[in-house]
């Protein structure tokens, strides 16, 4: 029930934030259009945040926006199991594999490389915020060429409430507890992924061949 409520709120916030997204200047899609990737492999994200849950939370919600954008995406479970069978367990080791090797193993046209720069909630005296910052790049596994790169940082601040300074302090503490218990960071990670990896966003990826919008950008 809690996860469902969080997801509903996340979707509402995503819609609001998407409406004010700023275009990314000077994005060159020449290599992307020439490559025409149809299948994607999402690699485990590098984690530069202080929260160990960041990698799994971002990875778990990265394939959906890509699939909805018109790409076949290698299932996360299949990818994880394949790497484990080959003795690869960390995002650093996996992302250091040569693109040609990833192509040989999974047969995907391109791979999404991600880095989580920030993830988690922060208590700021009279407020509590959840921040997720993710950087991503798309690399052609056939040639090793970078096709696209982008980033998205989403900050969700809790309402400080009323009741004067004491009321705001109490409300901030309560919000921080709720953030931790309900894992709002996970929901915000979903929003971040959706804004970063969905086609049709300013400066975002292009639609894939399974989308009716393919070739329209």
N, C-alpha and C positions, 0 to 999 in steps of 0.2 A: 504494500500500500504506500509506504513512504517513498519507495523508488518511483512509483507511478506518479505521485504528486510532484516529485522533483522533476521528472521528465516533462510533465505538462508545463511546469514553470519554465523549464529550460527552453522548450520549444517557443514559448511566448517571448522570452528574452531574445532568442536567436532571431526571431522575426523582426523585433524592434531594432536590434543591432544591425541586421543586414540592411535595413533601410537607410542607415547613415554611413555605410561603408564608403571609404574614399578610394577613387581609382588609383591604381599603381602606375606611376609614370614610366614610359619607355620600356614596356614589356615587349620583347622580341619573340614572336611565336614561330619564326621561320623554321627552326629545327624541329619544333613540336609538330608542325603541319607536315613536314617532309617525312618524319618518322612514322606517323599514323599508328601509334600503339593501340592494340585492342585488348591486351591482357596485362594486368598489373600485379606485382608482388609488393606487399607492404612489409617492410622490414621492421623488426623491433626497434623502437626509438631509443636513441641515446638519452640519458637522464642527467641533466645538469642541475636539477632541483634538489631540495633536501628531503623530498618525500620518496621513499622507495616504491610506492604504489604508482608513481607517475607513468612508468613505462607500460605496465599492463593496462592501466586505465585508458591511456591514449590509444594504444594499439587495438584494444577491444572495440573501439568506436571509430576506427579509421576506414574500415572497408565499406561501410554502408554508404557514405556520401559518394564514394568512387563508383560503386556499383550502380547507384541511382543516377550517376552522370553518364552511364553508358559503357562501362568497362566490365570485362570479366575480371574478378579479383580472386587470387588464390586464397582459399580459406585459411584463416589464422591457425586453426588447429592442425591442419595439414602441414603448414609451414613450420610450426613449432616442433612437431613430432619429427619431421624430416631433419631439422637441424640437430635435435637431440640425438638421433640415431647416428649422426656424423660427428658427435662430440662437441657440438657448438652450443653454448648455453648463454653467452652474454651478447648484448647488443653491439659492443665494441668489436668482438671477434667476427660477428656476422656481417656488420657493415664494412669490415675490412676485406671481405671476400671479393675477388675480381668479378666484375659484371658478367664476364663470359662464363664463369663458373656457376653463377646464379641462373643464367640462361640455360645452361646445360642441365641443371638439377630440376628446375621448375618449368622451363619452357615459356616463361613469361616474356613479353616484349620489352617491358620497362619495370623499374622498381621505384618505390617511394621511400626515400631516406628521410627520417624525421629526428629532430632533437627537441626535447622538452627543456626549455630554459627556466620556466617557473611553473610550479604546481602546488596548490594548497591554500589554506586559509591563514589570515594574519589578523591578530588582535591589535587594534590601534586606538587604545584608550576609550574613545567614545564611539568607535565603529569597528566593524568586523568585515573584512573583505576576502573574497576568494579570487585568486588569480591563476590563470593558465596561459602560458606563452609557449607556442609551438612553431618551430621553423621546419620547412619541408622542401625537398627538391625531387624532381623526377628525372631519372637517368635511364637512357636507352641501354638495355642489356646486350644489344647486338653490336653496338658501336662504342659504348662507354660515354657517349656525349650527354651533356646535361641539357634537358629539354625545357625545364621550367623550374623556378624556385620562388618561394613566397613564405610569408609568416603571418601569424595572427596572435594577438594578445587580447584576452577578454578578462575584464575585471568586473566582478559582481559584488556590489557593496550592499550590506544589510541595512535596513532602515534603523536609524539611531533612536527613533521613537521620541516621545515627549517626556514631560515630568521633570524638566530641569536637568542640571548636570548629573545628579544622583541617578535619575531615571535613565539617562542616556548611558551612564556607566554600567548599570545593571543590565540594560537591554543589550549592550555590546557583548557582555559576558555570556548572556543567554544565547545570543546569536552564534558566538564562537562554539559553544557546546553543541548547538544544533548542527553547525557546519561539520563538526567532527563526527557526531553520531549518525547523521543522515548522509554523509559523504557528498556534500554539495560540490566538492572539487570534481568528482566523477561526472556530474551533470554538466558542469561548466566545461570540462574537457570535451564532452560531446558537442556542445555549442561551438567551441573553438575548432574542432575537426570539421564540423559542418560548414563553417564559414571559410575555412582554409582549403578544404578538399572538394567542395561542390563546384561543378562547372557553372558558368554563368555569373560568377562573382567578378567584380572589377579586379583585374590582374591575376585571376585564378586560372585553373586548368581549363583546357578545352573539352567540349563534349566528346564522348567516346562513340564508336560505331554502333553501339546498341541503343543509342539515344535518338529519338526523332528529331532532335536539334543538331545532330551531327553535321558539321560543316557550315554551321550558320554563324560562327564567330570569326 
